[in-house]
Amino acid sequence: MNTQTQVTLHDLTPFKQIPKKYPHLYSENSWKWAVANRQHNGLARAFRKVGKKLFVNELELAQCINEQVTK
């Protein structure tokens, strides 16, 4: 069962900052590919669009990555 938690503004990070913040997970190029293919790679639910800006819920991103490892 998937329970949703309350998302706060502190959980949202501009998507371009992820490879800078977590270089051990994503290079700039691998992150661009992951973002472009998020609908197909299991990461889509970690993204939130606010106006024209794209953000990542870091907690949700971690869960998506964890689920990929366990599949």
Secondary structure, DSSP 8 states (H G I E B T S, - for coil): --------GGGEEEGGGHHHH-TTT--HHHHHHHHHTTTTTT-GGGEEEETTEEEEEHHHHHHHHHHHHH-
